[in-house]
Amino acid sequence: MANEYLSRIKNNKIVLPIVGENRNHTWHIFAVLCETRDELQTYLSDHGIHTVCHYPIAIYDQMAYSEDNLLKPPLARKLAKTQLSLPMYYGMPKKAIDYVIDTINKY
């Protein structure tokens, strides 16, 4: 499923995950990045595709850590604002995978 996403999503607005050379991945989620993440999520929802923002708030911006004086690397906030997890689950039908890919490519 991840290989289908990696090889067939062709949209320059979408940044796909990169797997390092000689590395494997378990693909429990398939997280992409998009500068217009909220608009993409709405677009996909309007087309019946459920997505999730797994990490919508950088740790240092969470209330539980407000007094911890954590470092505030700008990349963490950018990732929190652009990350979106695409549908991916055991037994996901090929037709559904194709639909997700086709819909994203039209975004």
Sequence and secondary structure as in RCSB ss.txt:
>XXXX:A:sequence
MANEYLSRIKNNKIVLPIVGENRNHTWHIFAVLCETRDELQTYLSDHGIHTVCHYPIAIYDQMAYSEDNLLKPPL
ARKLAKTQLSLPMYYGMPKKAIDYVIDTINKY
>XXXX:A:secstr
 HHHHHHH   TT B     TT     SSEEEE TTHHHHHHHHHHTT   B S  S GGGSGGGTTS     HH
HHHHHHHEEEE   TT  HHHHHHHHHHHHT 
